[in-house]
Each structure stands twice: as C-alpha cells, then as structure tokens.
C-alpha cells in the first residue's frame, strides 16, 4: 500500500488462496478448509512446519497469518528493546511511531469481553503474586453492535463494510462474521483500491537477476492437479514470506547460484 501511494506499480504474489468470510470453516475439523497441505489437496489457512526442535503454526492466504492468529496486538515490553541482540540503542523510540501507525491500521482496541478463562488467569496471577500484570490486551477486532453490518468504521468509508463481533470464539479458524481486522480488510484492501494487483495461489520458485537490470521470477501455481510455471520480470523484489518462507527461498536461490552474493550467515542465529 505504501509503495502504491508513492506511485509504484506493485504485484503481490501469494501462495495461499483468497478467502471471503463465508469460506472459513466452522471448526478445525474441516480439514479441507482449515489446513494448508497442498500435496494432499488441503487448501486452508493453517500451515504446519515441523523442525528439529520446534513445531510451528503459521498462516497462508491473502492476508497471511492475520487470517489465523488470535487478534492480539502487543507492543514488546521495554526489556525486549534492551536485549543485547539489538544492534545499537534507542530502538523503542525509533519504532514507536510505526507501532502506533500499525495499531491504527489494524484497528487495535482493548478486548471488550472477559470470559471464564480470563477470570481463571487473573486468579492464577493473584496466587503467584503477579495480579498487577493482568490487563486487557489490544486486539484487532471491530466491536460494534453484535451481528450488525455497518459501513467501514475505520477509514472514513474507504474500507469494506464490517460486522460487529459476535464473540463466537472462532478467531483462529477464520472469522466467518467479518469482524476480525485481517490484512485483507485494511492494508491489502486499500492497496488494491490504489491499483495494487494481488496474484493468489502462486508460489515463487526462484529469483534470478537480469543482465539488463531487475529480476526474473519463476512462479508456479500452488493449487490444483496441474501446476503450470510462468516467469515474470520486476525492477525490484521485496520478500515478505516471513522467517520460514523468505529464508527458505533465499537459501535456495543462493545455493543454486542465482543469488550467489547472499551471505553465508543467512539463517544463522
């Protein structure tokens, strides 16, 4: 969206599908709609990656992880910014305005409802002498009148219609009621209105620099039986596949010699 605001032509390539609210499963027992396992023709929103020491849940689809996360929008505590792994100092001050901008775009508000599980957590915190640490977190949800659809309440009418949260608890299987502030309701929605093109169900296989400048991208359809390959050219390429997707693709491009200048430190921590 920000690039489009500056006049760039932008194409977003997404390996997952584009979903409407009614497309999401009612429960995660609907494997076809919930899990992303294209090898066995499951094209849902929840990816699972098993590594040696960690089991990772991550999202896919137009909107990415926002489709399947639990709505919580937490700014890291001061201790996180003081961690020795941060190069230099003053990161909290530098990043603060961008956190505020993101909170605005994602419609962050304090959670409006406290359930039985919240009360139990508060009791546990009190028992441990940490009761003061209990507080409502900011969440990206539209808490209008439950079940009522209204014109865009966030961007002066420029965004999509929204429905007030019904407190159904289905946030992590995909919001079926158009109340969750997923990226397709804000950044991506507004970006498309500015002319950004989104190409779902396509996965980048390789990136190769061209002698004439720019890059050639090899992409392949990520769904269906026949998965044709096509090639695109771009002046600039921004990789936004997260730790798993971006690092994997860069390692592949470095190891096959197409992006041979990538550091050997890629992926180290």
N, C-alpha and C positions, 0 to 999 in steps of 0.2 A: 504493500500500500504506500509506504513512504517513498519508494522508488518511483511509483506511478505518479505520485504528487509532484515529483521533480521532473516529470516528462519522459521518463524511460518507458520503452516497450518491455513488458515483463510477461514471461511464461512461467507458471508454477507447475512442476511435474510431480505428481503424487501417485505412489504405487497402490494406495487403497482406493476404495470406492467413494462416490459422493452419496450422502445419505440425506433423506428427509426425516422429520421427526417420527413419522409413522413407520419408517423402515426398521427402527431399532427393535430388538427382541424384548419380550415382556420379562423374560428371565434368562440367566446364562445357561440354562438347559437347552435353549435353542441354539445348538452348536453352529448351525449353518450361518446364522446371523450374528453370532457373538464372537467366535474365534476366527482369527486370520491364519489359516493354514492352507495356502493355495495349492499345495501338492495334493491335497485330498479334497479340493474344491470347496473349502470353507472360506467365505469372504466377508468376515465380520470385522469388528473394530479392535479386538483384543489380540495383540501379538504376545507370544511367549518365547523367551530365549533362555536356554539352559546353558550356563557356562560352568567352569570347573568349581567355582566357589560361590556362585550366586545364581538365583533363579529370578529372571527379570520379566515383569509385565510391562508392556508398552503399547501405545496405540497406533492405529493406522487408519487412513481415510482422509477426506477433505476436512481438515480441522485437526488432524493428528491426535496427539494424546489428550487434547481437550475434550474429545468425544467420550473418553472413558475414565477420566480422572474424577476425583471426589470433590471438585469445585473449590478446594481450599487454595487461597492465595496468600501465602505467608512471606513476609519480608524477613530475611535472615536476621538473627539477633546480633548484637554488637560483637560478641565473641567470634562469630563466623568471619567478620571482616578483619579481625585482628590475627587470624590464623597465619602462620608463617609461610604457608603455600601461596599466599597472595603476593605477587611482586610489587614492591613499593608500598606506599601508605596512602591513606585518605580515600579508600575505595567507597566507603559508605557515603561520604559527601558527594563523590563523583556520580554514583549510581542512583542516589536518592530521587532526583527529578525524573529519572526514567522509570523507576518503580512506580512513582505517582502517576505518570502518564499511562503505564500499563494497567494500573488499577482502574483508572478512568475508562480506558478502552474495554476492559473486561467486566465493568460494572460491579466492582468489588464493594460489598456491603457486609456488615456483621450478620452472622447467621441469625435468623429471626425466631428459630424454634429450638427448644430444649426438650429432648426426649428422655426416656428412662435410662438409656445408656449414658447420656450426658450426666445425669444425676449420680450414677454409679461411679463415673470417672471423677466427679467432684468429691464424692465420699472417699475414694481411694487417695486422692491428692491430700485431703484433710488428714487422713490417717497417717500419711507419710510426712506430715508437717509441711506440705507444699501447696496448701489450699490457695494461697495468693497467686499461684501460677495459672490457676484455672480462669479462662476467659473465653468469650465467644470469638471465633476466628472469622476473618473476612472470607466471603465466598462469592463466586461469580454466578449469581442466580437472580432472576427477576422475581421479587416477592410482591407482586401486585395482588389484586383480588384473585383468590384461588380459582383456576379454571376459566378465567375471563380473558379473552383475547383483546388486545389494545394495539393502537398504532405505536410504532417504535418509541419507547420511553427513554432512550439513551442518547441518541444523536440528532435531536431536533427533527425527527421524522425521516431522516435519511436511511435509517436501518430498517430491518424487516419487522413485521408485526410480531408481537410476543404474547405469551400466555402466562398468567400468574402461577407460581409453583403450587403444585397440589400436595406436596410432602409425601409423594408415593415411595420415595426411597430408592428409586431406580437410577440414580445418577451414574453409577458405574457400569450399567449395562446399556447406557444411551438414553438420554431424556426423550421420552415419547410425547411430551407436552409443551415443547418449545419454550421452556423456562430457563434452561441452563445456558449460560453465556459462553457457548463454544465459539471457536475462532471463525467458523463459517457464519456466525451471526454478527460479527464485528469487523475485525481486520480484513478477512477474506471477502466478506460481503461488500464492504466499502471499496476494496481494491478492484473487484470486478466492475463496480459502477464507474471506476476510473479507467477501465479498459484492460485490466489485467486478465489474461487468459489462464484458466486452470485446466490441466490435462490429467484427469484421474485414470487409474488403472494402467499406469505406465511406470516402469522402473528403470532407472538409469543403470546401464551395464558397464559403461566405460566413458572416460573423458580424455580427449586427445587434443593437444594444442596444434593449431594450423600454422603453416609457414607464413601465410598471408595475414595472420593475426586472428585472435579469437580462438574458439574451441569447437570441436565436433563432439557431439554427444550421441552415443549409441543407446537407444532405449528399446525396451521390449514390453509388450502387453503382459500384465501381471495376472490376468484372469482368463478363464475360458480354456478350451482344449487347444485351439490354435493360437499361438502367441507370437505374432509377427514382430520382426525387428525393423526399426527405422532409424534414420540418422538425422540429427538436427544441428544447426550451427548457431552459435551465440557469441557475442562480443565479450561478455562477462558471464561467469558462472558463480552462483552462491550456493554452497551446500548446506542444507538445513535438515539433514536426516537424523539429528541427534547423535549421541555418543556411539550408538550401535550402527546406524546406517551410514553416517558420514565417514567414520573411521574405517569401516569395512571397505567402502568404495575407494577411499584414498589409498589404502594399503594395496588393493587390487591394481589400481592404476600405477602405483609406484613399482610394484613387483613385476608387472608386465612391460615396464619400460616407457609407458606413455607419459607419466608424470615423474620422471626419474630424479627431479631435483627436490622431491619431498624428503624431509629429514628422516634419518634412521630412528629418531626419537619418537616418531609418530606412534601413538598408542601406549607409550611408556608412562608410568605414573609412580 
